[in-house]
Amino acid sequence: MSFSNADTGSKPADPYKAKNIDDVSIKEKIDDLSEFISASKFGMLTTRDASSGTLSSRCMALAAKENGGIDLIFHTNTESGKTDEIDSDPHVNVAFLNSSGEWASIAGTSTIVTDRETVKKYYSKGLKAWVGDLGDGKHDGGPDDPRIGVIRVEAKTATYAVTRKNAVSRVAEMAQGAVTGSAPAVNKLREISEQEIATWRSSQKMVQ
């Protein structure tokens, strides 16, 4: 079932998408997405409260990436609300945005990882400022602090848009579009399907 309230005949109902969709190789899609995520550094992680259905988004600093850049790692205090939400419903979304209007949206499933080997692998000294030192010799913000865990987001699908022209050219084309009604081709709009991500992940396992 899909929503539609318009019949545009042979013309695309969404001319912006038609003009900007950029179908390139899986490698180029994921390499460029990974580069954009690294440059953005911070993403909004959206989780769902199972009891109320309410969605909550929190700003998260990217800690690392796995499987050739498609799966994301974030630090977390395991005693925070988001870990309970992930435990009850692992489906999440992570969105990135920069000042140029470029953006990325990754939908996937998440897990809370608490084994110390993984935590120590991704541990950062800056975490101490976020979780604090409780002064009991155990909850000290260090790599052995049981409150420190890792959120691993395994991507299922992704959509992102990065600019294809400089700022001056984008403004000129958008201004022309406002006059003529022609959608401007200013972005590389890319969609990565679940099958493409599965293919990519398998290729990364073969490399390892």
N, C-alpha and C positions, 0 to 999 in steps of 0.2 A: 504494500500500500504506500502511495506517495501523495504528497500534497501538491496540487497545482490549481491555479485559478485563472490561467491564461492559455489561449491557443494562438501561438505565433506562427503557425503554418510551417514553412520550410526554413524560417529564420530562427537563429538560436535565441531562446528566451533569456539566456544569461550571456550577453555578448562580451562582458568583461572576461569571463572564464574562457570563452571560445578564443578570444584574442591573446590571452596570456598563458594558457596551458602549455607546458613545456615538457614534452615526452622525450627523455634522454635515457641512457643506460642506467641500470640499477646502481652500478658503481658510482657514476657521476651524481645521481640523486642522493645517495647516502653519504658520499664524501662531502658534498656541499652542505648537506644538512648537518653533518657532524662538525664541520668547520664553523657554521653559523652558531650552533649551540655552544661551542667552546668560546666563541667571541662574545656571546651574550652573557655567559657566566651564571646568570640568575634566571630561574624559571618559576612559574606559578604552578604548583602541584595541586590538583583538584581531587578531593576524595569525597566519599558519600557516607553519610550517617545512615546505617542500616535501619534504625528504628524510626526515624523521621523522614528519611529520604532527602534530607537537606544536603546540598553541595557546599563544600568549603574549599577555598583556595588559599594557599600559603606560599610566600616567597621562599624559595630554596636555592642554596648555592650548589652548583654542580661540583661534585667531588671527583668523579671519574666517569669514563665510558668503557663499555665492554663490547665484545663481538664486532670489532671493526667500526665502532662509533654509534651503533644503533640502540644499544641498551644503556640505561643511565643509572648512575650511582649517586645517592645523596646520603649525608649523615643525618642522624636523628637522635633525639632523646626518646628512649623507648617508653618513657612515662608520659609522653604528650598525647593529646587527643587523636592525632592523625594515625598513630600506630593502632589504636583500637578500631578506627574506621577501616583501615587497610586489612586488619585481621578479619573483620566481619564482611567486607566487600573489597576484594583486591583490585577491582577495576578502577583505573585512574586516568587522568589526562595531565600532561605537562605542556605548558605554553610558554613560548619565548617571544620577546618583542624588543626591537631596538628603536632608537630615535629617528631612524630613516623610514620607519613604518614597515620594515621587513619583519616577518613573523614565522613561527613554526608551531605546530600543534601535533603532539605525539600521544596517541591513545594506546594503552596497554594494560598489563597486569603487574601488580607489585607484590613484593614479599619483604618481610622484616627479617634481616639476617643479624644474628647476635653471636655467632661463633667468633671467638677472639682472634683466630687467624685472619678472618676476613676483615674484622674491625681494625686490627693492627695494620693490615695491608693498606687500608685507605685512611688511617688515622691522621688527623692534623692537629698540631698544637693549639691552633686557634679555637678548637672545640671547648677548651677549658673555660673560655670567656662566656660561652653560651650555656653550658650545663652547670658551671660553678664548682667550687670545692667546698663540700659540706663539713670538712674538717674531721671526718671520722676515720681517715686512713684508707677508705675503700672507695667512697664516692668523691673522687678528687679531680675528675675531668681528664684523667689519664687514659691510656689505651686499655687498661684493665677495669675501668669504671663500668659496672654492669648496665648503667643507664645508656651508654653509648652504643648505638647500633647503626646498621646500614639499611637504607631503603633501596632495593634493586627494582628498577622499572624495566620490564621486558616489553619492548615495543611490539604492537600488533599492526597498527597502521600509522601513517604520518602524512601531513599536508603542510607545505610551507611555501612562502613567497619571498624571493630575493629580487632586488632591482636589476634590471637589464640595461638601464641608462643612467646617466648622471643626473643630478638634481635639476639642472637647468633644462635639460631635454625633457625630463618628466613633467615639469611644470608647463612647458610649452605644449606638450602633447595633450596634457589634461585640459589646458585652456582651449585648445582647438576642439577637443572632444565636447566640451561644454557648449561650444557654438554649433558644431556640426551634428552632434548626437552620435558620433562614432566613438566606440569604446577605445581608450588609449591602450596600446601595448607597451606597458611600462615595467611589468614584473615577469619573472620566471615563476609561474605557478606550477608546483610539482606535487603529485600525489604518489605515495608509495603504498601499494596494496599489501594485504596480509601475506599473499603468496610471494610477492617480491621480497619481503622481509624474511620469510622462511627460507627462500632460496639463498639470500645473502648470508643468513646465519649458518646455514649448512656449509657454505663455501668457506666461512671463517673457521669452522671446526676442522675442515680438511687442511687448511693452512697450518693450524696449530698441531 
